[in-house]
Amino acid sequence: MLGARRVAAQALMAGGIGAVLMVGSDWLGRMALHPVQLPAGTVASVLGGSYFLYLLVRRRVL
């Protein structure tokens, strides 16, 4: 849905966004609390969960 209409374009876009999300989550997990490292999956879950809740509130589902 991110502007791509064909399945192949959507798959490439989803893969690119997922890669950027995980690299960004890894970097943020290493730098947020510098002596302590947070797992990239935890940071990605917090970011993704927050975005999902935003989408639900925006559509007035919650």
DSSP file (Angstrom, degrees, kcal/mol; ACC not computed):
  #  RESIDUE AA STRUCTURE BP1 BP2  ACC     N-H-->O    O-->H-N    N-H-->O    O-->H-N    TCO  KAPPA ALPHA  PHI   PSI    X-CA   Y-CA   Z-CA
    1    1 A M              0   0    0      0, 0.0     2,-1.0     0, 0.0     4,-0.1   0.000 360.0 360.0 360.0  -4.3    0.0    0.0    0.0
    2    2 A L        -     0   0    0      1,-0.2     3,-0.1     8,-0.1     0, 0.0  -0.053 360.0 -67.2 -82.7  37.9    3.0    2.3    0.2
    3    3 A G  S    S+     0   0    0     -2,-1.0     2,-0.4     1,-0.3    -1,-0.2   0.258 107.1 114.0  99.8 -12.0    2.5    3.6   -3.3
    4    4 A A        -     0   0    0      1,-0.1    -1,-0.3     5,-0.1    -2,-0.1  -0.794  40.5-175.1 -96.5 134.9    3.3    0.4   -5.1
    5    5 A R        +     0   0    0     -2,-0.4     2,-0.3    -3,-0.1    -1,-0.1   0.702  60.6  72.4-101.9 -23.7    0.5   -1.3   -7.0
    6    6 A R  S  > S-     0   0    0      1,-0.1     4,-2.3     0, 0.0     5,-0.2  -0.660  80.4-124.7 -97.5 152.5    2.1   -4.5   -8.2
    7    7 A V  H  > S+     0   0    0     -2,-0.3     4,-2.5     1,-0.2     5,-0.2   0.884 109.7  52.1 -62.6 -41.2    2.9   -7.4   -6.0
    8    8 A A  H  > S+     0   0    0      1,-0.2     4,-2.2     2,-0.2    -1,-0.2   0.909 111.4  46.9 -63.7 -41.5    6.6   -7.6   -6.9
    9    9 A A  H  > S+     0   0    0      1,-0.2     4,-2.3     2,-0.2    -1,-0.2   0.888 112.0  50.8 -67.4 -38.2    7.0   -3.9   -6.2
   10   10 A Q  H  X S+     0   0    0     -4,-2.3     4,-2.7     2,-0.2    -2,-0.2   0.899 109.8  50.3 -65.2 -40.3    5.2   -4.3   -2.9
   11   11 A A  H  X S+     0   0    0     -4,-2.5     4,-2.3     2,-0.2    -2,-0.2   0.912 111.9  47.1 -65.0 -42.7    7.4   -7.2   -1.9
   12   12 A L  H  X S+     0   0    0     -4,-2.2     4,-2.3     2,-0.2    -2,-0.2   0.910 113.8  48.0 -64.7 -41.0   10.6   -5.3   -2.7
   13   13 A M  H  X S+     0   0    0     -4,-2.3     4,-2.7     2,-0.2     5,-0.2   0.908 111.6  49.4 -66.6 -41.7    9.3   -2.2   -0.8
   14   14 A A  H  X S+     0   0    0     -4,-2.7     4,-2.5     1,-0.2    -2,-0.2   0.899 111.6  49.4 -64.2 -40.4    8.3   -4.4    2.2
   15   15 A G  H  X S+     0   0    0     -4,-2.3     4,-2.2     2,-0.2    -2,-0.2   0.906 112.5  47.5 -64.2 -41.9   11.8   -6.0    2.2
   16   16 A G  H  X S+     0   0    0     -4,-2.3     4,-2.4     2,-0.2    -2,-0.2   0.917 113.4  46.7 -65.5 -43.8   13.5   -2.7    2.1
   17   17 A I  H  X S+     0   0    0     -4,-2.7     4,-2.5     1,-0.2    -2,-0.2   0.902 112.7  50.8 -65.6 -39.8   11.4   -1.2    4.8
   18   18 A G  H  X S+     0   0    0     -4,-2.5     4,-2.3    -5,-0.2    -2,-0.2   0.894 110.5  49.0 -64.0 -39.9   12.0   -4.3    7.0
   19   19 A A  H  X S+     0   0    0     -4,-2.2     4,-2.4     2,-0.2     5,-0.2   0.925 112.7  47.0 -65.5 -44.0   15.7   -4.1    6.5
   20   20 A V  H  X S+     0   0    0     -4,-2.4     4,-2.6     1,-0.2     5,-0.2   0.900 111.6  52.5 -64.1 -39.9   15.8   -0.5    7.4
   21   21 A L  H  X S+     0   0    0     -4,-2.5     4,-2.4     1,-0.2    -2,-0.2   0.922 112.3  44.2 -61.2 -44.7   13.7   -1.1   10.4
   22   22 A M  H  X S+     0   0    0     -4,-2.3     4,-2.4     2,-0.2    -2,-0.2   0.893 114.7  47.3 -71.8 -39.1   15.9   -3.9   11.7
   23   23 A V  H  X S+     0   0    0     -4,-2.4     4,-2.4     2,-0.2    -1,-0.2   0.921 115.4  47.0 -65.8 -42.3   19.2   -2.0   11.1
   24   24 A G  H  X S+     0   0    0     -4,-2.6     4,-2.7    -5,-0.2    -2,-0.2   0.886 112.2  50.1 -64.9 -38.9   17.7    1.1   12.7
   25   25 A S  H  X S+     0   0    0     -4,-2.4     4,-2.6    -5,-0.2    -2,-0.2   0.896 110.5  49.6 -66.2 -40.3   16.4   -1.0   15.7
   26   26 A D  H  X S+     0   0    0     -4,-2.4     4,-1.6     2,-0.2    -2,-0.2   0.933 113.5  46.0 -63.0 -45.8   19.8   -2.6   16.1
   27   27 A W  H  X S+     0   0    0     -4,-2.4     4,-2.0     2,-0.2    -2,-0.2   0.932 114.7  47.1 -62.8 -45.8   21.6    0.8   16.1
   28   28 A L  H  X S+     0   0    0     -4,-2.7     4,-2.5     1,-0.2     5,-0.2   0.889 109.9  53.8 -64.6 -38.9   19.0    2.4   18.4
   29   29 A G  H  < S+     0   0    0     -4,-2.6     9,-2.2     1,-0.2     4,-0.4   0.819 112.6  44.1 -64.9 -30.7   19.3   -0.6   20.8
   30   30 A R  H  < S+     0   0    0     -4,-1.6    -1,-0.2     7,-0.2    -2,-0.2   0.820 122.8  35.2 -80.4 -32.0   23.1   -0.2   21.0
   31   31 A M  H >< S+     0   0    0     -4,-2.0     3,-0.7    -5,-0.1    -2,-0.2   0.682  98.7  75.1 -99.4 -20.2   23.1    3.6   21.4
   32   32 A A  T 3< S+     0   0    0     -4,-2.5     2,-0.5     1,-0.3    -3,-0.1   0.945 116.7  15.8 -62.7 -51.3   20.0    4.3   23.5
   33   33 A L  T >  S-     0   0    0      3,-0.4     3,-2.1    -4,-0.4    -1,-0.3  -0.738  88.4-160.0-121.3  78.7   21.4    3.1   26.8
   34   34 A H  T <  S+     0   0    0     -3,-0.7    -1,-0.2    -2,-0.5    -2,-0.1   0.701  82.3  42.1 -44.0 -50.6   25.1    3.0   25.8
   35   35 A P  T 3  S+     0   0    0      0, 0.0     2,-0.4     0, 0.0    -1,-0.3   0.834 117.3  55.2 -68.6 -23.7   26.7    0.7   28.4
   36   36 A V  S <  S-     0   0    0     -3,-2.1     2,-0.5    -5,-0.0    -3,-0.4  -0.858  78.2-145.6-107.5 140.0   23.7   -1.7   28.1
   37   37 A Q        -     0   0    0     -2,-0.4    -7,-0.2    -5,-0.1    -8,-0.1  -0.892   5.6-150.8-106.8 134.5   22.5   -3.1   24.8
   38   38 A L        -     0   0    0     -9,-2.2    -6,-0.1    -2,-0.5    -9,-0.1  -0.800  31.5-102.9 -96.2 142.9   18.8   -3.7   24.0
   39   39 A P     >  -     0   0    0      0, 0.0     4,-1.8     0, 0.0     3,-0.4  -0.384  23.0-129.2 -64.5 143.5   17.9   -6.6   21.6
   40   40 A A  H  > S+     0   0    0      1,-0.2     4,-2.7     2,-0.2     5,-0.2   0.849 107.7  57.5 -62.6 -35.1   17.0   -5.4   18.1
   41   41 A G  H  > S+     0   0    0      2,-0.2     4,-2.1     1,-0.2    -1,-0.2   0.863 105.2  50.5 -64.6 -35.8   13.8   -7.4   18.2
   42   42 A T  H  > S+     0   0    0     -3,-0.4     4,-2.1     2,-0.2    -2,-0.2   0.928 112.5  45.5 -67.4 -45.1   12.6   -5.7   21.4
   43   43 A V  H  X S+     0   0    0     -4,-1.8     4,-2.5     1,-0.2    -2,-0.2   0.916 113.6  49.9 -64.9 -42.6   13.2   -2.2   19.9
   44   44 A A  H  X S+     0   0    0     -4,-2.7     4,-3.0     1,-0.2     5,-0.3   0.877 109.9  51.7 -64.1 -37.3   11.5   -3.2   16.6
   45   45 A S  H  X S+     0   0    0     -4,-2.1     4,-2.7     2,-0.2     5,-0.2   0.901 110.2  48.0 -65.8 -40.8    8.5   -4.6   18.5
   46   46 A V  H  X S+     0   0    0     -4,-2.1     4,-2.0     2,-0.2    -2,-0.2   0.928 116.2  43.7 -65.2 -44.7    8.2   -1.4   20.5
   47   47 A L  H  X S+     0   0    0     -4,-2.5     4,-2.0     2,-0.2    -2,-0.2   0.938 118.3  43.6 -65.4 -47.2    8.4    0.7   17.3
   48   48 A G  H  X S+     0   0    0     -4,-3.0     4,-2.4     2,-0.2    -2,-0.2   0.888 113.8  50.4 -67.2 -39.6    6.1   -1.6   15.3
   49   49 A G  H  X S+     0   0    0     -4,-2.7     4,-2.4    -5,-0.3    -1,-0.2   0.891 110.1  50.5 -65.8 -39.5    3.6   -1.9   18.1
   50   50 A S  H  X S+     0   0    0     -4,-2.0     4,-2.1    -5,-0.2    -2,-0.2   0.910 111.8  47.7 -63.7 -42.1    3.4    1.8   18.5
   51   51 A Y  H  X S+     0   0    0     -4,-2.0     4,-2.3     2,-0.2    -2,-0.2   0.898 110.6  52.1 -65.7 -40.0    2.8    2.3   14.8
   52   52 A F  H  X S+     0   0    0     -4,-2.4     4,-2.1     2,-0.2    -2,-0.2   0.917 109.9  48.2 -63.1 -43.8    0.1   -0.4   14.8
   53   53 A L  H  X S+     0   0    0     -4,-2.4     4,-2.5     2,-0.2     5,-0.2   0.893 109.1  54.2 -63.6 -38.7   -1.7    1.3   17.7
   54   54 A Y  H  X S+     0   0    0     -4,-2.1     4,-2.4     1,-0.2    -2,-0.2   0.920 108.6  49.0 -59.0 -44.2   -1.4    4.6   15.9
   55   55 A L  H  X S+     0   0    0     -4,-2.3     4,-1.7     2,-0.2    -2,-0.2   0.892 111.1  49.9 -63.9 -39.7   -3.1    3.0   12.8
   56   56 A L  H  <>S+     0   0    0     -4,-2.1     5,-2.6     2,-0.2     6,-0.7   0.912 112.9  45.7 -65.2 -42.7   -5.9    1.6   15.0
   57   57 A V  H ><5S+     0   0    0     -4,-2.5     3,-1.1     3,-0.2    -2,-0.2   0.886 109.7  55.3 -67.5 -38.2   -6.6    4.9   16.7
   58   58 A R  H 3<5S+     0   0    0     -4,-2.4    -1,-0.2     1,-0.3    -2,-0.2   0.856 111.4  43.5 -64.0 -35.2   -6.5    6.7   13.4
   59   59 A R  T 3<5S-     0   0    0     -4,-1.7    -1,-0.3    -5,-0.2    -2,-0.2   0.395 113.3-121.4 -89.1   3.1   -9.1    4.4   11.9
   60   60 A R  T < 5S+     0   0    0     -3,-1.1    -3,-0.2    -4,-0.2    -2,-0.1   0.828  72.6 131.8  60.3  36.8  -11.1    4.7   15.2
   61   61 A V      <       0   0    0     -5,-2.6    -4,-0.2    -6,-0.2    -5,-0.1   0.818 360.0 360.0 -82.5 -34.5  -11.0    0.9   15.8
   62   62 A L              0   0    0     -6,-0.7    -1,-0.2    -9,-0.2    -5,-0.1   0.408 360.0 360.0 -96.5 360.0   -9.9    1.4   19.4
